[in-house]
Amino acid sequence: MLTHYFRMQTFAQILSQKLNEALSKVVSSDDLPEGFQADIDQSQNPQFGDYQSNVAMVLAKRVKRNPRELAAEIIEAFEAGDICDAPEIAGPGFINFRLSSAALENRLADLLADAKKLGVGAAEPEKTIVIDFSAPNVAKPMHVGHIRSTIIGDSLARIAGFLGHKVIADNHIGDWGTQFGMILWGWKNILNHDAMEEQPIEELVRVYREVNSKAKADLHFRETCKGELVKLQGGDEENLAIWEKCIELSRQGLQKIYDRLDVHFDHWLGESFYNDQLGPLVEKLVEEGIAEESDGAICVFSDNKAEKKDDPFYKNENDEWVPLPFLIRKSDGGFLYGTTDLATVDYRISEFGADSIWYVVGAPQQLHFNQLFATTERRGIETDLQFIPFGSILGKDRRMLRTRDGESVQLVDVLNESVDRARAIIEEKNPELSDEEKADIAEAIGIGAVKYAELSQFRMTDYVFDWDTMLALKGNTAPYLLNAYVRTRAIFRKMGKDFEEGGEIKLTEQAEKNLVLKLAQFGEVVPSVLSDFRPNALAAYLYEVATSYHKFWEACPVLQSEGAVRDTRLMLCELTGRVLKCGLGLLGIRTIEKM
């Protein structure tokens, strides 16, 4: 066996290090941009090797050399060792690298030994990250629009934690505001207590809709509801008790959905948690000259240090730039989302020690967060704030997904429908399974299909919600990936025993080498997800793993082989299963042993 000098590095890191060492021998540091590092990329076409670099083409003009000639000089200085064959030049000056069989065999052994991390290194530096996601409103059901925030946020939390960051998940629920005036009046006057006992969320929704409809048509009645809200805000005991009961019932209903989705929060600090902090915060902003009075309201205006086209406190109207202030206290003394969000930043820094705060929120909130972040920066707060937006879920008509009545589709109905459809497929494909097995498999496939349909898309893409595509056994779907995992386990069930460590590694077929290479790239892909908050990059990688495994499965008989070849192929089955299980777990998708 060769020396495992690259155990804690990915192939890309090793090749990058060697490439930069070679570059330093060919090009003077004075001729390179400050801090320049040659990039290594995974090759998109196997005929051009496993990795490649365009460094010669990037630098050729700067150092006044022909790209292919510069590439040849770099290759001449490149010390491959036992990591790869001699690099090759392609096209106008690409440098291609093909890993050696020995390097792939060593890496297979390394990855099997690294059972917990599978070649994924720890993040440097490790940070405390608060992730704000899901955030439904109290006394309202979660609808299909909550899929994206909840599932993307949960996946990012899992991946950041896996990389070694301290992750704090905070569900900033909407538990304060004008809707409670309506709910309070409705609770006192039209609540059906029997329905409340059986289906509390549904009854609260009915009450809210009925009262809201009445308030839209009657200005006097709207003021009556507002009076109930004022009493709540003033500490009225009866209204506080009703409000607390609404929150309790809502949390119980929400928790059932989160349990089903396997989504967890460290805190549920809703808007109401920050009430006492809002008045002093506004006064401080005024004292510091960051906010000012305007027509009785308190606002943050531009400091005019940025160009107006890049300034979130201006908007263009009829080719003229007009002020667009960040409102933090209304003229009637009421506070707004912006006020609460400023207070949450303070709390998350002072109490959680946040190095970074991530907000997983729909794209239409871009302006709000631009103004929030700009105001926070003007306060002298240097904590990293990230707005992680996402697009919309569409129906087959490419319009916002709605019920026939025009209402938002409830999330629980989406999950139930997906599980029911998965159950029907299982009944058809594997009727011999027990009812308990069918129910468990249907739940895993149904929930997994909804999650994967979301996470396999770039988050800013508006995607079409299509049951047939989501639950297909072929293509880039959760069932396809889960089936690949099941196949990795089936081989050991057929043997009648679990995987056993040890044995000689000998790669003899190209399909084996391709699979090892793809599995080794897990350590490259997982950290890259957080560079632009792209869980879809991990989903795409796992699909490639499953595809590579299916090709290996067809080309390389396992149990019919013997000796080192058989041992190696069993190792590949085991490692593929581990990577799929770990990777799907980072997406929040549970694997199953049978389908």
N, C-alpha and C positions, 0 to 999 in steps of 0.2 A: 504493500500500500504506500502511496505517496504521502509526503508530509502535508498535514492539514493546516497549512499556514494561512489559509483564507477562511477559516471556520466562521468567524464573526463578520465577514464581509460578503456582500453579494457579488455575483460575477461582474455586474456593471461597475461596482466600486473597484474591484481588483483591476479590471481592464482600464478604467479611467485613471487609476493611479499609475499604472505602467505606461499608459499613453502620454500622460503629462511628464513623466520622467524622460521619456524618449523625446518629447517636444522640447524640453529644456536643453537637450544636447544639440538640437538642430537650430533653434531660434533663440537669440539673445533675449533675456528678460526685458531689456530696454525697448525691444521691438514689439512687445506684447502689451495689450491693455492692462491696466492695473488690476491685479487679482484675477487675471484670465485663467480659466480652467477649460480644458477640452472636454466636450460632452461625449458620452457614449449612449447610444440608443439601441433598443431592441430592434432587430431586423424584422421588417414586415414581410419579407420574402425569404424563405429558407435557402433558396439557391444563391443568395448573397451572404450566407453565413448566419451566425446567431446574433451578432451585435455589429454595429457600424458607427463610424464617426465621419462628420463632414468638416473636421477641423482644418484640413488642408485647404479646402475651398474658402472657408471663413477667413483664413489668415493670408492667403496667397497674395492678394492685392496689397495688403499692409506691408508684407515683407518683400514685395516685388519679385515673386517667383511664380513659375508655372504651377498650378495646383497639383497636377500629377507628379511633377518632379519633387515638389515639397512632400507629397504623400510618400514617395519612394524613399526620401531621406528619413522621414519619421519611421517608416517600417524598418529601415536598415538599423536604426538606433533602438528599436523596440526589443526588449528582452522578454520573450514569451514564457520562458521557463516551462513548467508542465501544465500551464493553464490553457494554452491554445496552440493551434498550428501557426505557422508563419502567417501574419496578416496579408491580405491581398488588396490590390487597387482595383476599383471598378468605376466605370463611367468617367466623369470629368475630374474625379479625385476623391471619391469615397474610399475609406479604409474599412475593410470588412474583416471580422474576426470569427473564427470557427473554433469552438471549444473542443478540447481533446477528450477522448473517451475516458482517459484516466481522471481528468478533472470532473467529469460527469459522474463517474463511479464514486469518487471520493465525496462529492456533494450529496449523493444519494445516502451514503452512510451518515454523513453529518446531519442531514435533515431528519433521518429516523432517530438519531440520538437526541435531537432537539425537540422532544415531544410536545412541549408547551408552546414554544414560539415558532417552530417550523422555519427558522431562518430569518424571522423578523426581528430586527434590532430595536433597542430602546430609543425613544425620542431624546434628542439633545437640543436644548435643555428641556427638562421636564417642567411642565407648567401646571398651575391650577386654573382649570377652565370651567366656567359656568356656562351651561347650555340651556337656553330658554326656548322651549318648544312645546307644541301641542296647544296649550293655553285656550281651552274652550271656555264658554260662558256658563256660569251657574244657571240652573233652571232652564237650560236648553239642551237638547240632545246633540251629541257629536254628529256632524254631517260629513258627507264624502269629502268636503273641502279640508277636513282635519286630517285626512289620510296623509297628505304630503308632509305637513309639519311634523306630525307624530312619528311617522316611519323614517323620514330623513333624519330628524333630530335624534331618534333612538339609535340609528345606525352610526351616526357621527360620534355619539357618546360612547358606544361600544368600541369603535375603532380607536378613538383617542385614549380610552382606558387601556386597551390592549397594548398600545405603544408606550404606556408608562406614565401618561399624564394623570394628574388627580382631577377627576371629572365630577362636577356637581350638577345634577339635573334638576332644574327648577321649573315647575309647572305654574306659570304666572296666570292663574285663572281669572276670568272676569267676574268678580264677586261683589261689584259695587257699581252704581251708576243708575241712570234714569229708568232702566227696565224694572228696577226693584220697586219704584213707586207704583207701577202698574200691578206687579205681582202682589204687593202688600194689599192693595185695594181688592184685587181679585180673591186673595186668600180669605179676606174678611167677609166677602159678599157673594161669591159664586163658586167657591171651592166645593167639589164633590168629595167628601171625606172618605167614602167607601172606595172610590176610584184611587184616591191618594194612597190608601193602604195597599192596593194591589199593584198599581203602576204609577209610582210617584212622579217620575220624570214626564211621562206622557200627560199626566193631569196638570202638572205645572206648565207644560207647553200649551195645553188647551186653554188654561186660564190666561196666560200671557197673550196668546193670539186674540182671544175674545176681547180682552181689555184694550189691547193695542188698537184693534179695529175700531172700537168705540171712541178711543182717544183721538184717532185721526179725524173722526167726523164731528167731534164735539170739543171745542176749545175750552169750555168751562169744565168739562169732565177731565181734560188733560191737566188743568190746574189743580183739580182735586187729587189726582194721582201724584202730582208734584208735591202737594202738601204732605202726603204719606212719606215721600222720600225725605223731605225736610225734617219730619219727626224722627225718622230713622237716623239721619245724620246728627240730629240733636240729642240722641241717646234715649229715645222713648223706649221703655222697657218692653211693651207689647210688640212693637215693630222689630226691635232687636231680636226678640225670641223667635218671631216668625222668620226673620232673615237667617238666623243661625240654623233653624230647622231646614230651610231651603238649601243651605250650603251642605249640611250633613247628608240630606237625601241625594243631592246632586253628586256629591263625592262618592257615595255608595254606588250610584249608577255608573259613573265614569270609571270607577275602580274595576268593575266587572269587565268593561271593555279593555282596559289596560292589562288586566290579568290575562285575558284571552290573547291579546297581542304580545304578551310577555314584555311589556314596556314598564319601566320602573323610574320613579322620581325620588330624589333625596328630600325635596321640599315642595310644598304647595303654597308658596307665598303669593297670594292673590293681591289685587289692587287694594283691598281694604287694609291689608297689613301695613301699608305705608301712609295711612290717613294722617296720623299725628305728625308725620315728618314734612308734610306738604307746605303748610303755612310758613314755618321757619325757613324752609328751603327757598321759597319765593322771596321772602324778605332778604335773605342773604344774597340772592342773585341781584336784587335791586341795589343793595348796599355796595356790591362789588362793581356796579355799573354794567353788568352783563344784560340785565333786563330793565325795562322801563315801562311807565304807564302810557297807555294809548287809548283814548276814548273810554276810560274807566277800567280797561283790561290791562293785564301785565303781559308784556311780550318781549321776546328776544328778537332784535333786528340785526341786520348785517353789520359787521365791523368794517366792511368795505376794503378788506385786505385781499380778497380774491376777485378775479374777473367775474363780472356779473353772470356770464354764461355758465360758470362753474360754482356759483354761489347759491346755496340752497335757500337763502333768504330773499331771493329775487325770482320773479317770473316774468315772462315775456308776454305782453298783451298788445296786440296791434303794432308790433315792431317797436314797442317801448318797454323798457325794463321798469317794473314797479315793485315796491317792497312786498315781501311775502313773509311776515313775521311768524315766529314760533310761539304760539299762544300757550301760556302756562297758568294763567288765572283769568277767568271770564269776568266781565263787568259786574255780574251778580255775586261774585266771590267764589264761584265754583271752580274746581280744579279739573284738569284734563289728563288724557293719556300721557301727554308729554311731561307733565309735572310728576306723575307717578313713575314714569320711566327714568327720569333724572334721579329720583329717590332710590330706585332699584339699583342704579349704577353705584351710588354711594354705599348702599348696604352691602352689595356683593363684593365691593372692594374692602370695606372696613371689617365685615364679619366673615366673609369667606376667603379673603386674601386673593381675590381673582387677579390673575395675570392677564387673562383674556376672557371676554364675554361674547358668546355667539348667540345671535338671534335668528332662529329658523322661522321665517315669516314670509307670507305671500309677497310677490313682486309689487303689487299696488301700494305697499307701505314704504316704498323706496324713499320718497320725499320725507316722510316722518322721521325715518332713521338717519337720513342725511342731516336733518336739522338737529336731531338728538345728539349725534356724534360731534357735529360742529360746535354745539353749545357745550358739550362735555370737554372738548379740547380747549375752548376758551376759558374754562374753569381751571385749567392747569392740570387736568387729569390725564395721565399718560397710558393708562391701561388700554390694551389692544381691544378694540370693539369691532366685531364683524357682523355685517348684515348678510345673511345667507338666504336669498330669495328663491322662490320657485314659481313655476307657471301653473296652469290650470288643468283639471281633468275634464275631458270632453266626452260627450256621447258619440254614437256612430254618425250623427248628423253634424259632428264637429262643432257643436254648440255646448255651452256649459251643461254638465250632466244634471238633469232635473227629473223629478217624477212627472207623471202625466198631468198632475194638478199644478205643475210649475214650482213645487216645493223642492228644497234641497234634499237629495237622497241621504237618508240616515246611515251612518257608518255601520251600525249594528246590522242593518238590513243587507248591506254589501257583504259583510262577513258571513252572515247566514246563507245568503245566496251562493257564495263561492263554495262554502263547505257542502251545501246540498248538492251542487253540481259535481263536486269532487266525489261525493258519496255515490252518485248515480253512475259515474264512470267506473268506480271500484266494483260496484254491484255487477256491472257488465263484464269487466275484465277478470275479476277474482272473486266469484261468488262463494268459493269454498272457505274464505276467511270467516272468522267468528264475528259476531256483531260488534263486540268490543274492539277487535282489531280494525274493522271497517270504520268505526266511529273515530278512533284515534288517528288512523291514516288520513281519513277525509278532513279532519280538523287541521292536521299538519299541512296537507297539500293545499287546502282551501285558503288558509291564512297565509301560507307561504306564497301562494300564487298572487294574492293581492299585494303583498310586500314586494315581491320581485318585479311585478309589473311596474311598480313605482320606482324602485331602486335601479332598475336596468335602464331607465331613461335619464338623460341629462336633466338636472333639476329645473332648468329654465325652459325645458320643452313642454309645450302643451300636448298631452298625449290622449289618445282615444282609449276609453275603457271598454275592452272587448273580451267577454267571457271566453269565447272559443279560443282566442289566441292565448289568453292567460293560462288556460288549463290544458293546452296541447302538450302531448308527450314528446313532440319533436320541435326543434327550434329553440330560441333563446328564452326559455321559460323555467319557472321553478320546478314543474314536474320532470322536465328533462334533466335538470341538475340533480334532483333528488333520486331519479332513476339511476344516474351514474353512481351516486353514493351507494345505493342499494346493491348495485352490481359488485362494488368493491367488497361488500360484506358477504354477499352470496357465495363467493369463492371459498371463504373460510367455513361457512355453514356446510357447504358441500364436502369439505375436507373433514368436518366433524371436530374442528379445534380452532382456537384463536391463533393469531399471528405469533410466531416465536422469533425473538431476536437472534441474530447470528447468521452465519452462512456466508459463502463467498459471493461477491458481486462481480458479474460479468455481463456487460452490455453487448449484445450480438446483433440486434436489429435496429434499423433507423427509427422505427416507431417507439422503441424503448428509449432511445436517446432523446427523441423529441419530447417524450413525456417527462423525463427527468429535467430537461431544460425548462419546460413550462412549470413544473412544480418548484424548481429553484427560484423562479421569478416571483413567487409569493412574497419574498422578503423585499422585493423592489416595488411591487404594486401597492401593498398595504400602506406604507408611509406616504406614498404619492397621493392617496385619496384626500388627505388633509391639505394639500397644497392649494386646491381650489374647491374643497368640500365637494368631492365627486364620488359618491358611493357607486355610481354607475361604472367607474373604472374597475372597481373590485368585481362587480357583477359581470362585466365583460370578460375579465380575466378568468373567473370561475367557469364561464361558458366555454372558454378556450381549453381549460383543464378538462372539462367533461368531454369535449369533442376529441381532444388528444387521447383521453382514456378509451373512448369508444373505438378509435382507430387502432390503438394498441391491443384492445380486447379482440378485435377481428383479425389482426395480423399475427398475434403472438399467443399461441396456446399456452395456458399456464399449467394445469394439472397434468397434461400429457407430456410436458417437458421434464427434464431430469437434471440432477446435479446443480451446478452453479446457475445454470440458466433458469431452472425452476425456482431456486431461492431468490434470484434477482426479480423475477416476475411477481412473486408473492410480495416482495418488498415494495414493488411499484403499486400493487393493488392496495397494500396497507397505507402507504404514504399518500396516495391519491385520496383514499377515504379520509385520512386525517386532514388534508388540506381542504377538501370540500366541506367537511364538517365544521372546521374552524372558520373558513371563509363565509359559509352560509350563516354560521352563528354570529359573525360580525355584522351581517345584514339583518340579524334578528329572526332568521329562518331556522326552524327546528328540523333536524334530519330524522329519518325513520329507517328501520331495518328491513321493512318489506313494503311492497307496493302492489 
